[in-house]
Amino acid sequence: MSVPRIIHDGRVGQVDATVVPRFAGPATFARLPRIDEVSDVDVAVLGVPFDAGVSYRPGARFGPAHVRESSRLLRPYNPAADVSPFAGQQVADAGDLAVNPFAIDEAITQIEAGARAVLERAGRLITIGGDHTIALPLLRAVAAQHGPVAVVHFDAHLDTWDTYFGAAHTHGTPFRRASEEGLIDRSGCLHVGTRGPLYSSRDLHDDRELGFHVVPSVEIDDLGARGIAERIRDRVGDRPVYLSIDIDVLDPAFAPGTGTPEAGGMTSRELLAVLRSFGSLNLVGADVVEVAPAYDHAEITGIAAAHTVYEILSALVPRKD
């Protein structure tokens, strides 16, 4: 059965909330159309329900569905960014990739193939995880189109470790593998919001060698959102940028539903404010990962992740000169 939708200049948007209440209607991201319901797609939102790469608390495989359900309250106009993300571009929900939950290497191959297939239809891809293992195949797909990209990585952790229990592919290793494979531009990458104990100072040394600068959580109070945005802009310049956000970059007060929480993180307000600066960057893709609903309460984490995706979509809206 067809549902009433908001249409703007031929772009099919959300289900009209003045006709169908937000707690009803399709369970797509922000109640947007499915990718098979529209022709031209500027941005696709894709779910990857995979969490076999986690080292602590599992459950991020249920993240895509949780974030979608938490996105029902999102409205068409973003006043903070002064854009309408669903009117200025055609956004569609591409559903979930079905990947092998028992074989990490096979799953990585499937995720890369799935992302490449979606990118044949859509100009840009925003992926909802799933654990951070998925960033590696996503970067492979993006780099195939754009060449090495500048990665801006929001996370409590570096995710540039080598192996865990001998495994080369886990949620703690994607950016080391990406750097080794030449998928990232080592002159333009940085982490934001890292904090907590490390195995040794060698972790930071190796991270620098792999091409990353760090804006640690302890500097956020002094820098503020504007200062962080300036650090990012200075580092990435006009390079193609891939944005990867582990929801645990937020303090557990704002994102309890995640697998490896660390005290002392960003507030959701700080994260969203920094993301608004990405509208001036050459943003080519993004992921939001590590939402684990079993540890969430009242959709606190899901809502934070949904608004994070919303701000990324807002940043992707073409700006008029």
Secondary structure, 3 states (H helix, E strand, C coil): CCCCEEEECCEEEEECCCCCCCCCCCCCHHHCCEHHHCCCEEEEEEEECCCCCCCCCCCHHHHHHHHHHCCCCCCCCECCCCECCCCCCCEEEEEECCCCCCCHHHHHHHHHHHHHHHHCCEEEEEEEECCHHHHHHHHHHHHHHHCCEEEEEECCCCCCCCCECCECCCCCCHHHHHHHCCCECCCCEEEECCCCCCCCCHHHHHHHHCCEEEECHHHHHHHHHHHHHHHHHHHHCCCEEEEEEEHHHECCCCCCCCCCCCCCCECHHHHHHHHHHHHHCEEEEEEEECCCHHHCCCCHHHHHHHHHHHHHHHHHCCCCC
